Amino acid sequence: DMSNTNPSSKMPPTRVPANWYWSAPKFAVLVFALAMLVLVWVLQRQESETARGAMARDVQWAEQTMRLHMQGTEEFLAQLAREKAAGTLDGDGFQVRANQHIANNAELVNVVWLDADERVRWTAPFDTTDWLEGDALSPVQAQTFHRIRDQGRPAYGDPYVNARGMAVLEFYVPVLQGRTVVGAIVAVYSIERMVSHLVPSWFAEKYRLAFTGPRGESMAMNSAA
């Protein structure tokens, strides 16, 4: 009988090593732990991306709020410049309107009228200690005045720290008669007040906001936290 001579019929059955049964639970726990770590990493990454997205939206909202306030001042100065060029704005009218605008916009410290000789002729508020009538422009201020005179359009100057230690930002609007610049209406912002008054209160409570100068120096910030 040839079937009795088949070697395979005499081989013992294959046995699974007993230690495999003990290793399987450990392997399952390891896989579970790795899965949990991956899940936590994914959730943290999603949370971080969500936070970054929320911050980007908050910053955009704060920027838009600031721009709306500043555009209001830009339009106010442009109206004064048109009236000055047309000869319909006198010193008393300038004082009343400039002081009212400063009172309604706490980030402003001065509004002034400069003549073509780069000297202050009208200044608000009445009790200002800067930009006094008859004062000449400093080199930093003159640089911006020359730029608007040459280009014939409004411009912001570089932020700087004035003689009283106040960080300021100035906006110049040329007064044009034809194509000739006969002076400028200037608004002076306190950068510290900009941080305090131009940013929504909820933003200031949630984030630290810092304004930096041309060389990266800190001009003002809303909190040291």
Secondary structure by P-SEA (a helix, b strand, c coil): ccccccccccccccccccccccaaaaaaaaaaaaaaaaaaaaaaaaaaaaaaaaaaaaaaaaaaaaaaaaaaaaaaaaaaaaaaaaccccaaaaaaaaaaaaaaccccccccccccccccccccccccccccccccccaaaaaaaaaaaaacbbbbcccccccccccbbbbbbbbcccccccbbbbbbbcaaaaacccccaaaaacbbbbbbccccccccccccc
